[in-house]
Amino acid sequence: MRARPIRARIYTPVVRFGVVSTDWKFILLSTLVGYLIPFFLNLKLWRMPLFLWTGLLFALTSYAFFFFIRIGRKPYWFQHTVRSLFKGSIRRRVLPSDWTEQSQRSWLKK
């Protein structure tokens, strides 16, 4: 068997137009929500249909959001940032300095 070329970055995400390909479904969903809700409610602003503006606004906002949180940052940066907002800094792994003589005693001996 002859050696086949291997793609160097096979596990890196596919980026299309600056956004990871797995995020496009969320951009499309938010665009549809921003377009269809004013469309079915027949909302107008200054006698102009509101769905024309909200669909575009939702599309641009969601695109900018996903572009901001993914490109140029470490993987799962946004998830870790949000989690750190809700969990305090006290919740952490045990450090070697936490182990003192007193804490190493068995709970049965106390």
PDB file as gemmi writes it, atoms N, CA and C in Angstrom:
CRYST1    1.000    1.000    1.000  90.00  90.00  90.00 P 1                      
ATOM      1  N   MET A   1       0.835  -1.186   0.000  1.00  0.00           N  
ATOM      2  CA  MET A   1       0.000   0.000   0.000  1.00  0.00           C  
ATOM      3  C   MET A   1       0.875   1.244   0.000  1.00  0.00           C  
ATOM      4  N   ARG A   2       0.472   2.193  -0.770  1.00  0.00           N  
ATOM      5  CA  ARG A   2       1.244   3.421  -0.795  1.00  0.00           C  
ATOM      6  C   ARG A   2       0.678   4.418   0.233  1.00  0.00           C  
ATOM      7  N   ALA A   3       1.536   5.268   0.669  1.00  0.00           N  
ATOM      8  CA  ALA A   3       1.140   6.253   1.667  1.00  0.00           C  
ATOM      9  C   ALA A   3       0.211   7.294   1.046  1.00  0.00           C  
ATOM     10  N   ARG A   4      -0.802   7.644   1.755  1.00  0.00           N  
ATOM     11  CA  ARG A   4      -1.763   8.643   1.290  1.00  0.00           C  
ATOM     12  C   ARG A   4      -1.515   9.961   2.020  1.00  0.00           C  
ATOM     13  N   PRO A   5      -1.755  11.074   1.352  1.00  0.00           N  
ATOM     14  CA  PRO A   5      -1.577  12.362   2.033  1.00  0.00           C  
ATOM     15  C   PRO A   5      -2.641  12.548   3.121  1.00  0.00           C  
ATOM     16  N   ILE A   6      -2.223  13.133   4.205  1.00  0.00           N  
ATOM     17  CA  ILE A   6      -3.112  13.370   5.334  1.00  0.00           C  
ATOM     18  C   ILE A   6      -3.335  14.864   5.467  1.00  0.00           C  
ATOM     19  N   ARG A   7      -4.572  15.242   5.647  1.00  0.00           N  
ATOM     20  CA  ARG A   7      -4.888  16.650   5.856  1.00  0.00           C  
ATOM     21  C   ARG A   7      -4.415  17.056   7.244  1.00  0.00           C  
ATOM     22  N   ALA A   8      -3.659  18.122   7.320  1.00  0.00           N  
ATOM     23  CA  ALA A   8      -3.007  18.508   8.562  1.00  0.00           C  
ATOM     24  C   ALA A   8      -4.005  18.946   9.631  1.00  0.00           C  
ATOM     25  N   ARG A   9      -5.035  19.649   9.237  1.00  0.00           N  
ATOM     26  CA  ARG A   9      -5.967  20.196  10.223  1.00  0.00           C  
ATOM     27  C   ARG A   9      -7.348  19.590  10.059  1.00  0.00           C  
ATOM     28  N   ILE A  10      -7.428  18.299  10.179  1.00  0.00           N  
ATOM     29  CA  ILE A  10      -8.682  17.604   9.918  1.00  0.00           C  
ATOM     30  C   ILE A  10      -9.735  17.886  10.980  1.00  0.00           C  
ATOM     31  N   TYR A  11      -9.328  18.197  12.193  1.00  0.00           N  
ATOM     32  CA  TYR A  11     -10.288  18.410  13.274  1.00  0.00           C  
ATOM     33  C   TYR A  11     -10.619  19.880  13.509  1.00  0.00           C  
ATOM     34  N   THR A  12     -10.087  20.769  12.721  1.00  0.00           N  
ATOM     35  CA  THR A  12     -10.439  22.183  12.867  1.00  0.00           C  
ATOM     36  C   THR A  12     -11.794  22.429  12.201  1.00  0.00           C  
ATOM     37  N   PRO A  13     -12.570  23.340  12.743  1.00  0.00           N  
ATOM     38  CA  PRO A  13     -13.901  23.577  12.171  1.00  0.00           C  
ATOM     39  C   PRO A  13     -13.825  24.256  10.805  1.00  0.00           C  
ATOM     40  N   VAL A  14     -14.843  24.007  10.003  1.00  0.00           N  
ATOM     41  CA  VAL A  14     -14.935  24.614   8.677  1.00  0.00           C  
ATOM     42  C   VAL A  14     -15.527  26.013   8.832  1.00  0.00           C  
ATOM     43  N   VAL A  15     -14.848  27.003   8.284  1.00  0.00           N  
ATOM     44  CA  VAL A  15     -15.286  28.393   8.411  1.00  0.00           C  
ATOM     45  C   VAL A  15     -15.768  28.877   7.053  1.00  0.00           C  
ATOM     46  N   ARG A  16     -17.012  29.410   7.043  1.00  0.00           N  
ATOM     47  CA  ARG A  16     -17.578  29.974   5.815  1.00  0.00           C  
ATOM     48  C   ARG A  16     -17.986  31.405   6.089  1.00  0.00           C  
ATOM     49  N   PHE A  17     -17.463  32.328   5.311  1.00  0.00           N  
ATOM     50  CA  PHE A  17     -17.735  33.759   5.453  1.00  0.00           C  
ATOM     51  C   PHE A  17     -17.407  34.263   6.852  1.00  0.00           C  
ATOM     52  N   GLY A  18     -16.392  33.695   7.477  1.00  0.00           N  
ATOM     53  CA  GLY A  18     -15.942  34.151   8.781  1.00  0.00           C  
ATOM     54  C   GLY A  18     -16.653  33.541   9.961  1.00  0.00           C  
ATOM     55  N   VAL A  19     -17.623  32.657   9.737  1.00  0.00           N  
ATOM     56  CA  VAL A  19     -18.374  32.028  10.820  1.00  0.00           C  
ATOM     57  C   VAL A  19     -18.251  30.517  10.677  1.00  0.00           C  
ATOM     58  N   VAL A  20     -18.131  29.826  11.799  1.00  0.00           N  
ATOM     59  CA  VAL A  20     -18.018  28.366  11.794  1.00  0.00           C  
ATOM     60  C   VAL A  20     -19.298  27.781  11.203  1.00  0.00           C  
ATOM     61  N   SER A  21     -19.165  26.743  10.406  1.00  0.00           N  
ATOM     62  CA  SER A  21     -20.309  26.201   9.669  1.00  0.00           C  
ATOM     63  C   SER A  21     -21.400  25.653  10.582  1.00  0.00           C  
ATOM     64  N   THR A  22     -21.080  25.229  11.791  1.00  0.00           N  
ATOM     65  CA  THR A  22     -22.108  24.714  12.695  1.00  0.00           C  
ATOM     66  C   THR A  22     -22.966  25.828  13.286  1.00  0.00           C  
ATOM     67  N   ASP A  23     -22.538  27.074  13.180  1.00  0.00           N  
ATOM     68  CA  ASP A  23     -23.303  28.196  13.729  1.00  0.00           C  
ATOM     69  C   ASP A  23     -24.294  28.784  12.739  1.00  0.00           C  
ATOM     70  N   TRP A  24     -24.205  28.415  11.473  1.00  0.00           N  
ATOM     71  CA  TRP A  24     -25.089  29.006  10.476  1.00  0.00           C  
ATOM     72  C   TRP A  24     -26.550  28.642  10.715  1.00  0.00           C  
ATOM     73  N   LYS A  25     -26.815  27.487  11.301  1.00  0.00           N  
ATOM     74  CA  LYS A  25     -28.212  27.123  11.561  1.00  0.00           C  
ATOM     75  C   LYS A  25     -28.837  28.066  12.585  1.00  0.00           C  
ATOM     76  N   PHE A  26     -28.055  28.545  13.554  1.00  0.00           N  
ATOM     77  CA  PHE A  26     -28.581  29.482  14.540  1.00  0.00           C  
ATOM     78  C   PHE A  26     -28.783  30.869  13.933  1.00  0.00           C  
ATOM     79  N   ILE A  27     -27.913  31.240  13.022  1.00  0.00           N  
ATOM     80  CA  ILE A  27     -28.079  32.524  12.337  1.00  0.00           C  
ATOM     81  C   ILE A  27     -29.338  32.490  11.481  1.00  0.00           C  
ATOM     82  N   LEU A  28     -29.552  31.409  10.770  1.00  0.00           N  
ATOM     83  CA  LEU A  28     -30.751  31.276   9.944  1.00  0.00           C  
ATOM     84  C   LEU A  28     -32.011  31.249  10.798  1.00  0.00           C  
ATOM     85  N   LEU A  29     -31.971  30.544  11.919  1.00  0.00           N  
ATOM     86  CA  LEU A  29     -33.137  30.471  12.798  1.00  0.00           C  
ATOM     87  C   LEU A  29     -33.496  31.839  13.376  1.00  0.00           C  
ATOM     88  N   SER A  30     -32.500  32.585  13.839  1.00  0.00           N  
ATOM     89  CA  SER A  30     -32.797  33.907  14.392  1.00  0.00           C  
ATOM     90  C   SER A  30     -33.288  34.861  13.305  1.00  0.00           C  
ATOM     91  N   THR A  31     -32.777  34.728  12.095  1.00  0.00           N  
ATOM     92  CA  THR A  31     -33.249  35.559  10.984  1.00  0.00           C  
ATOM     93  C   THR A  31     -34.710  35.259  10.663  1.00  0.00           C  
ATOM     94  N   LEU A  32     -35.050  33.975  10.648  1.00  0.00           N  
ATOM     95  CA  LEU A  32     -36.437  33.606  10.378  1.00  0.00           C  
ATOM     96  C   LEU A  32     -37.379  34.085  11.477  1.00  0.00           C  
ATOM     97  N   VAL A  33     -36.952  33.992  12.709  1.00  0.00           N  
ATOM     98  CA  VAL A  33     -37.780  34.485  13.820  1.00  0.00           C  
ATOM     99  C   VAL A  33     -37.975  35.991  13.694  1.00  0.00           C  
ATOM    100  N   GLY A  34     -36.902  36.707  13.417  1.00  0.00           N  
ATOM    101  CA  GLY A  34     -36.997  38.157  13.264  1.00  0.00           C  
ATOM    102  C   GLY A  34     -37.822  38.577  12.067  1.00  0.00           C  
ATOM    103  N   TYR A  35     -37.928  37.729  11.088  1.00  0.00           N  
ATOM    104  CA  TYR A  35     -38.708  38.054   9.888  1.00  0.00           C  
ATOM    105  C   TYR A  35     -40.170  37.626  10.034  1.00  0.00           C  
ATOM    106  N   LEU A  36     -40.394  36.408  10.535  1.00  0.00           N  
ATOM    107  CA  LEU A  36     -41.740  35.845  10.515  1.00  0.00           C  
ATOM    108  C   LEU A  36     -42.674  36.395  11.589  1.00  0.00           C  
ATOM    109  N   ILE A  37     -42.163  36.710  12.775  1.00  0.00           N  
ATOM    110  CA  ILE A  37     -43.049  37.229  13.831  1.00  0.00           C  
ATOM    111  C   ILE A  37     -43.692  38.553  13.418  1.00  0.00           C  
ATOM    112  N   PRO A  38     -42.939  39.558  12.973  1.00  0.00           N  
ATOM    113  CA  PRO A  38     -43.619  40.782  12.507  1.00  0.00           C  
ATOM    114  C   PRO A  38     -44.463  40.560  11.243  1.00  0.00           C  
ATOM    115  N   PHE A  39     -44.069  39.582  10.427  1.00  0.00           N  
ATOM    116  CA  PHE A  39     -44.826  39.302   9.211  1.00  0.00           C  
ATOM    117  C   PHE A  39     -46.222  38.788   9.539  1.00  0.00           C  
ATOM    118  N   PHE A  40     -46.300  37.800  10.447  1.00  0.00           N  
ATOM    119  CA  PHE A  40     -47.600  37.230  10.790  1.00  0.00           C  
ATOM    120  C   PHE A  40     -48.432  38.170  11.663  1.00  0.00           C  
ATOM    121  N   LEU A  41     -47.800  39.020  12.442  1.00  0.00           N  
ATOM    122  CA  LEU A  41     -48.538  39.985  13.251  1.00  0.00           C  
ATOM    123  C   LEU A  41     -48.885  41.244  12.458  1.00  0.00           C  
ATOM    124  N   ASN A  42     -48.401  41.341  11.221  1.00  0.00           N  
ATOM    125  CA  ASN A  42     -48.655  42.457  10.317  1.00  0.00           C  
ATOM    126  C   ASN A  42     -48.279  43.799  10.966  1.00  0.00           C  
ATOM    127  N   LEU A  43     -47.079  43.848  11.543  1.00  0.00           N  
ATOM    128  CA  LEU A  43     -46.603  45.068  12.192  1.00  0.00           C  
ATOM    129  C   LEU A  43     -46.010  46.015  11.147  1.00  0.00           C  
ATOM    130  N   LYS A  44     -46.288  47.290  11.347  1.00  0.00           N  
ATOM    131  CA  LYS A  44     -45.770  48.302  10.424  1.00  0.00           C  
ATOM    132  C   LYS A  44     -45.193  49.452  11.219  1.00  0.00           C  
ATOM    133  N   LEU A  45     -44.213  50.104  10.630  1.00  0.00           N  
ATOM    134  CA  LEU A  45     -43.591  51.273  11.228  1.00  0.00           C  
ATOM    135  C   LEU A  45     -43.542  52.343  10.144  1.00  0.00           C  
ATOM    136  N   TRP A  46     -44.273  53.443  10.348  1.00  0.00           N  
ATOM    137  CA  TRP A  46     -44.389  54.507   9.362  1.00  0.00           C  
ATOM    138  C   TRP A  46     -44.901  53.971   8.017  1.00  0.00           C  
ATOM    139  N   ARG A  47     -45.938  53.170   8.065  1.00  0.00           N  
ATOM    140  CA  ARG A  47     -46.589  52.551   6.908  1.00  0.00           C  
ATOM    141  C   ARG A  47     -45.648  51.665   6.083  1.00  0.00           C  
ATOM    142  N   MET A  48     -44.579  51.208   6.692  1.00  0.00           N  
ATOM    143  CA  MET A  48     -43.648  50.300   6.024  1.00  0.00           C  
ATOM    144  C   MET A  48     -43.607  48.995   6.820  1.00  0.00           C  
ATOM    145  N   PRO A  49     -43.639  47.843   6.157  1.00  0.00           N  
ATOM    146  CA  PRO A  49     -43.639  46.570   6.890  1.00  0.00           C  
ATOM    147  C   PRO A  49     -42.381  46.434   7.762  1.00  0.00           C  
ATOM    148  N   LEU A  50     -42.613  46.077   9.017  1.00  0.00           N  
ATOM    149  CA  LEU A  50     -41.512  45.986   9.969  1.00  0.00           C  
ATOM    150  C   LEU A  50     -40.630  44.763   9.719  1.00  0.00           C  
ATOM    151  N   PHE A  51     -41.186  43.715   9.107  1.00  0.00           N  
ATOM    152  CA  PHE A  51     -40.402  42.491   8.911  1.00  0.00           C  
ATOM    153  C   PHE A  51     -39.214  42.700   7.980  1.00  0.00           C  
ATOM    154  N   LEU A  52     -39.261  43.698   7.127  1.00  0.00           N  
ATOM    155  CA  LEU A  52     -38.113  43.972   6.259  1.00  0.00           C  
ATOM    156  C   LEU A  52     -36.898  44.397   7.072  1.00  0.00           C  
ATOM    157  N   TRP A  53     -37.133  45.214   8.092  1.00  0.00           N  
ATOM    158  CA  TRP A  53     -36.027  45.710   8.910  1.00  0.00           C  
ATOM    159  C   TRP A  53     -35.611  44.714   9.985  1.00  0.00           C  
ATOM    160  N   THR A  54     -36.580  44.066  10.635  1.00  0.00           N  
ATOM    161  CA  THR A  54     -36.216  43.154  11.727  1.00  0.00           C  
ATOM    162  C   THR A  54     -35.504  41.909  11.213  1.00  0.00           C  
ATOM    163  N   GLY A  55     -35.890  41.421  10.052  1.00  0.00           N  
ATOM    164  CA  GLY A  55     -35.187  40.260   9.488  1.00  0.00           C  
ATOM    165  C   GLY A  55     -33.728  40.575   9.220  1.00  0.00           C  
ATOM    166  N   LEU A  56     -33.484  41.722   8.627  1.00  0.00           N  
ATOM    167  CA  LEU A  56     -32.113  42.144   8.345  1.00  0.00           C  
ATOM    168  C   LEU A  56     -31.344  42.425   9.628  1.00  0.00           C  
ATOM    169  N   LEU A  57     -31.994  43.084  10.585  1.00  0.00           N  
ATOM    170  CA  LEU A  57     -31.341  43.398  11.858  1.00  0.00           C  
ATOM    171  C   LEU A  57     -30.974  42.131  12.629  1.00  0.00           C  
ATOM    172  N   PHE A  58     -31.882  41.159  12.687  1.00  0.00           N  
ATOM    173  CA  PHE A  58     -31.596  39.912  13.381  1.00  0.00           C  
ATOM    174  C   PHE A  58     -30.475  39.142  12.686  1.00  0.00           C  
ATOM    175  N   ALA A  59     -30.457  39.155  11.356  1.00  0.00           N  
ATOM    176  CA  ALA A  59     -29.411  38.452  10.607  1.00  0.00           C  
ATOM    177  C   ALA A  59     -28.043  39.069  10.883  1.00  0.00           C  
ATOM    178  N   LEU A  60     -27.955  40.380  10.817  1.00  0.00           N  
ATOM    179  CA  LEU A  60     -26.670  41.049  11.056  1.00  0.00           C  
ATOM    180  C   LEU A  60     -26.201  40.896  12.506  1.00  0.00           C  
ATOM    181  N   THR A  61     -27.131  40.989  13.443  1.00  0.00           N  
ATOM    182  CA  THR A  61     -26.772  40.858  14.853  1.00  0.00           C  
ATOM    183  C   THR A  61     -26.283  39.453  15.185  1.00  0.00           C  
ATOM    184  N   SER A  62     -26.991  38.447  14.712  1.00  0.00           N  
ATOM    185  CA  SER A  62     -26.567  37.073  15.008  1.00  0.00           C  
ATOM    186  C   SER A  62     -25.258  36.736  14.293  1.00  0.00           C  
ATOM    187  N   TYR A  63     -25.081  37.235  13.076  1.00  0.00           N  
ATOM    188  CA  TYR A  63     -23.817  37.010  12.372  1.00  0.00           C  
ATOM    189  C   TYR A  63     -22.661  37.652  13.129  1.00  0.00           C  
ATOM    190  N   ALA A  64     -22.845  38.897  13.578  1.00  0.00           N  
ATOM    191  CA  ALA A  64     -21.782  39.586  14.328  1.00  0.00           C  
ATOM    192  C   ALA A  64     -21.486  38.880  15.642  1.00  0.00           C  
ATOM    193  N   PHE A  65     -22.517  38.378  16.317  1.00  0.00           N  
ATOM    194  CA  PHE A  65     -22.322  37.666  17.579  1.00  0.00           C  
ATOM    195  C   PHE A  65     -21.477  36.415  17.374  1.00  0.00           C  
ATOM    196  N   PHE A  66     -21.834  35.581  16.415  1.00  0.00           N  
ATOM    197  CA  PHE A  66     -21.095  34.338  16.197  1.00  0.00           C  
ATOM    198  C   PHE A  66     -19.706  34.602  15.628  1.00  0.00           C  
ATOM    199  N   PHE A  67     -19.554  35.652  14.878  1.00  0.00           N  
ATOM    200  CA  PHE A  67     -18.230  36.023  14.389  1.00  0.00           C  
ATOM    201  C   PHE A  67     -17.343  36.432  15.559  1.00  0.00           C  
ATOM    202  N   PHE A  68     -17.919  37.172  16.509  1.00  0.00           N  
ATOM    203  CA  PHE A  68     -17.170  37.671  17.663  1.00  0.00           C  
ATOM    204  C   PHE A  68     -16.746  36.545  18.611  1.00  0.00           C  
ATOM    205  N   ILE A  69     -17.636  35.590  18.896  1.00  0.00           N  
ATOM    206  CA  ILE A  69     -17.318  34.593  19.928  1.00  0.00           C  
ATOM    207  C   ILE A  69     -16.436  33.460  19.427  1.00  0.00           C  
ATOM    208  N   ARG A  70     -16.324  33.252  18.124  1.00  0.00           N  
ATOM    209  CA  ARG A  70     -15.572  32.096  17.642  1.00  0.00           C  
ATOM    210  C   ARG A  70     -14.219  32.419  17.027  1.00  0.00           C  
ATOM    211  N   ILE A  71     -14.166  33.416  16.186  1.00  0.00           N  
ATOM    212  CA  ILE A  71     -12.976  33.639  15.385  1.00  0.00           C  
ATOM    213  C   ILE A  71     -11.888  34.294  16.227  1.00  0.00           C  
ATOM    214  N   GLY A  72     -10.695  33.702  16.213  1.00  0.00           N  
ATOM    215  CA  GLY A  72      -9.545  34.264  16.905  1.00  0.00           C  
ATOM    216  C   GLY A  72      -9.494  33.953  18.379  1.00  0.00           C  
ATOM    217  N   ARG A  73     -10.400  33.111  18.859  1.00  0.00           N  
ATOM    218  CA  ARG A  73     -10.400  32.763  20.273  1.00  0.00           C  
ATOM    219  C   ARG A  73     -10.220  31.260  20.433  1.00  0.00           C  
ATOM    220  N   LYS A  74      -9.881  30.868  21.654  1.00  0.00           N  
ATOM    221  CA  LYS A  74      -9.704  29.444  21.923  1.00  0.00           C  
ATOM    222  C   LYS A  74     -11.055  28.743  21.861  1.00  0.00           C  
ATOM    223  N   PRO A  75     -11.041  27.429  21.595  1.00  0.00           N  
ATOM    224  CA  PRO A  75     -12.312  26.698  21.563  1.00  0.00           C  
ATOM    225  C   PRO A  75     -13.043  26.792  22.896  1.00  0.00           C  
ATOM    226  N   TYR A  76     -14.353  26.900  22.833  1.00  0.00           N  
ATOM    227  CA  TYR A  76     -15.239  26.988  24.002  1.00  0.00           C  
ATOM    228  C   TYR A  76     -14.947  28.204  24.875  1.00  0.00           C  
ATOM    229  N   TRP A  77     -14.390  29.259  24.309  1.00  0.00           N  
ATOM    230  CA  TRP A  77     -14.110  30.475  25.071  1.00  0.00           C  
ATOM    231  C   TRP A  77     -15.395  31.091  25.615  1.00  0.00           C  
ATOM    232  N   PHE A  78     -16.414  31.185  24.781  1.00  0.00           N  
ATOM    233  CA  PHE A  78     -17.661  31.809  25.201  1.00  0.00           C  
ATOM    234  C   PHE A  78     -18.354  30.995  26.294  1.00  0.00           C  
ATOM    235  N   GLN A  79     -18.372  29.669  26.161  1.00  0.00           N  
ATOM    236  CA  GLN A  79     -19.010  28.820  27.164  1.00  0.00           C  
ATOM    237  C   GLN A  79     -18.311  28.961  28.508  1.00  0.00           C  
ATOM    238  N   HIS A  80     -16.988  29.019  28.502  1.00  0.00           N  
ATOM    239  CA  HIS A  80     -16.242  29.170  29.749  1.00  0.00           C  
ATOM    240  C   HIS A  80     -16.458  30.551  30.361  1.00  0.00           C  
ATOM    241  N   THR A  81     -16.558  31.564  29.535  1.00  0.00           N  
ATOM    242  CA  THR A  81     -16.783  32.920  30.040  1.00  0.00           C  
ATOM    243  C   THR A  81     -18.147  33.040  30.702  1.00  0.00           C  
ATOM    244  N   VAL A  82     -19.172  32.483  30.066  1.00  0.00           N  
ATOM    245  CA  VAL A  82     -20.515  32.537  30.645  1.00  0.00           C  
ATOM    246  C   VAL A  82     -20.576  31.727  31.930  1.00  0.00           C  
ATOM    247  N   ARG A  83     -19.951  30.569  31.934  1.00  0.00           N  
ATOM    248  CA  ARG A  83     -19.944  29.732  33.138  1.00  0.00           C  
ATOM    249  C   ARG A  83     -19.229  30.434  34.288  1.00  0.00           C  
ATOM    250  N   SER A  84     -18.175  31.173  34.005  1.00  0.00           N  
ATOM    251  CA  SER A  84     -17.452  31.861  35.073  1.00  0.00           C  
ATOM    252  C   SER A  84     -18.260  33.010  35.661  1.00  0.00           C  
ATOM    253  N   LEU A  85     -19.214  33.546  34.907  1.00  0.00           N  
ATOM    254  CA  LEU A  85     -20.076  34.594  35.440  1.00  0.00           C  
ATOM    255  C   LEU A  85     -21.038  34.062  36.493  1.00  0.00           C  
ATOM    256  N   PHE A  86     -21.491  32.824  36.326  1.00  0.00           N  
ATOM    257  CA  PHE A  86     -22.485  32.259  37.226  1.00  0.00           C  
ATOM    258  C   PHE A  86     -21.887  31.447  38.364  1.00  0.00           C  
ATOM    259  N   LYS A  87     -20.722  30.883  38.165  1.00  0.00           N  
ATOM    260  CA  LYS A  87     -20.062  30.125  39.219  1.00  0.00           C  
ATOM    261  C   LYS A  87     -18.969  30.986  39.829  1.00  0.00           C  
ATOM    262  N   GLY A  88     -18.872  30.938  41.134  1.00  0.00           N  
ATOM    263  CA  GLY A  88     -17.860  31.731  41.809  1.00  0.00           C  
ATOM    264  C   GLY A  88     -16.471  31.147  41.649  1.00  0.00           C  
ATOM    265  N   SER A  89     -15.494  31.908  42.063  1.00  0.00           N  
ATOM    266  CA  SER A  89     -14.108  31.436  41.947  1.00  0.00           C  
ATOM    267  C   SER A  89     -13.762  30.461  43.058  1.00  0.00           C  
ATOM    268  N   ILE A  90     -14.635  30.288  44.041  1.00  0.00           N  
ATOM    269  CA  ILE A  90     -14.359  29.360  45.140  1.00  0.00           C  
ATOM    270  C   ILE A  90     -14.467  27.918  44.658  1.00  0.00           C  
ATOM    271  N   ARG A  91     -15.342  27.663  43.713  1.00  0.00           N  
ATOM    272  CA  ARG A  91     -15.485  26.306  43.189  1.00  0.00           C  
ATOM    273  C   ARG A  91     -14.299  26.022  42.280  1.00  0.00           C  
ATOM    274  N   ARG A  92     -13.402  25.226  42.744  1.00  0.00           N  
ATOM    275  CA  ARG A  92     -12.216  24.901  41.959  1.00  0.00           C  
ATOM    276  C   ARG A  92     -11.704  23.540  42.390  1.00  0.00           C  
ATOM    277  N   ARG A  93     -10.706  23.073  41.680  1.00  0.00           N  
ATOM    278  CA  ARG A  93     -10.082  21.810  42.054  1.00  0.00           C  
ATOM    279  C   ARG A  93      -9.234  21.999  43.299  1.00  0.00           C  
ATOM    280  N   VAL A  94      -8.895  20.893  43.914  1.00  0.00           N  
ATOM    281  CA  VAL A  94      -8.063  20.942  45.109  1.00  0.00           C  
ATOM    282  C   VAL A  94      -6.626  21.212  44.690  1.00  0.00           C  
ATOM    283  N   LEU A  95      -6.002  22.154  45.352  1.00  0.00           N  
ATOM    284  CA  LEU A  95      -4.609  22.482  45.098  1.00  0.00           C  
ATOM    285  C   LEU A  95      -3.721  21.742  46.091  1.00  0.00           C  
ATOM    286  N   PRO A  96      -2.472  21.497  45.732  1.00  0.00           N  
ATOM    287  CA  PRO A  96      -1.574  20.814  46.676  1.00  0.00           C  
ATOM    288  C   PRO A  96      -1.422  21.571  47.996  1.00  0.00           C  
ATOM    289  N   SER A  97      -1.528  22.875  47.977  1.00  0.00           N  
ATOM    290  CA  SER A  97      -1.393  23.644  49.215  1.00  0.00           C  
ATOM    291  C   SER A  97      -2.601  23.476  50.128  1.00  0.00           C  
ATOM    292  N   ASP A  98      -3.695  22.930  49.618  1.00  0.00           N  
ATOM    293  CA  ASP A  98      -4.879  22.701  50.447  1.00  0.00           C  
ATOM    294  C   ASP A  98      -4.699  21.533  51.401  1.00  0.00           C  
ATOM    295  N   TRP A  99      -3.776  20.659  51.058  1.00  0.00           N  
ATOM    296  CA  TRP A  99      -3.568  19.478  51.890  1.00  0.00           C  
ATOM    297  C   TRP A  99      -2.609  19.823  53.036  1.00  0.00           C  
ATOM    298  N   THR A 100      -3.153  20.016  54.180  1.00  0.00           N  
ATOM    299  CA  THR A 100      -2.341  20.243  55.377  1.00  0.00           C  
ATOM    300  C   THR A 100      -2.481  19.031  56.275  1.00  0.00           C  
ATOM    301  N   GLU A 101      -1.769  19.043  57.387  1.00  0.00           N  
ATOM    302  CA  GLU A 101      -1.853  17.905  58.307  1.00  0.00           C  
ATOM    303  C   GLU A 101      -3.266  17.717  58.827  1.00  0.00           C  
ATOM    304  N   GLN A 102      -3.919  18.807  59.125  1.00  0.00           N  
ATOM    305  CA  GLN A 102      -5.240  18.736  59.712  1.00  0.00           C  
ATOM    306  C   GLN A 102      -6.261  18.154  58.725  1.00  0.00           C  
ATOM    307  N   SER A 103      -6.159  18.503  57.485  1.00  0.00           N  
ATOM    308  CA  SER A 103      -7.144  18.016  56.520  1.00  0.00           C  
ATOM    309  C   SER A 103      -6.845  16.603  56.052  1.00  0.00           C  
ATOM    310  N   GLN A 104      -5.627  16.090  56.311  1.00  0.00           N  
ATOM    311  CA  GLN A 104      -5.298  14.738  55.897  1.00  0.00           C  
ATOM    312  C   GLN A 104      -5.733  13.700  56.916  1.00  0.00           C  
ATOM    313  N   ARG A 105      -6.118  14.148  58.087  1.00  0.00           N  
ATOM    314  CA  ARG A 105      -6.583  13.176  59.072  1.00  0.00           C  
ATOM    315  C   ARG A 105      -7.893  12.556  58.615  1.00  0.00           C  
ATOM    316  N   SER A 106      -8.078  11.337  58.955  1.00  0.00           N  
ATOM    317  CA  SER A 106      -9.281  10.645  58.575  1.00  0.00           C  
ATOM    318  C   SER A 106     -10.478  11.192  59.351  1.00  0.00           C  
ATOM    319  N   TRP A 107     -11.625  11.166  58.756  1.00  0.00           N  
ATOM    320  CA  TRP A 107     -12.814  11.664  59.435  1.00  0.00           C  
ATOM    321  C   TRP A 107     -13.238  10.723  60.554  1.00  0.00           C  
ATOM    322  N   LEU A 108     -12.758   9.459  60.506  1.00  0.00           N  
ATOM    323  CA  LEU A 108     -13.087   8.502  61.581  1.00  0.00           C  
ATOM    324  C   LEU A 108     -12.331   8.816  62.864  1.00  0.00           C  
ATOM    325  N   LYS A 109     -11.169   9.419  62.755  1.00  0.00           N  
ATOM    326  CA  LYS A 109     -10.349   9.695  63.935  1.00  0.00           C  
ATOM    327  C   LYS A 109     -10.792  10.961  64.654  1.00  0.00           C  
ATOM    328  N   LYS A 110     -11.603  11.757  64.091  1.00  0.00           N  
ATOM    329  CA  LYS A 110     -12.003  13.031  64.694  1.00  0.00           C  
ATOM    330  C   LYS A 110     -12.958  12.867  65.828  1.00  0.00           C  
TER     331      LYS A 110                                                      
END                                                                             
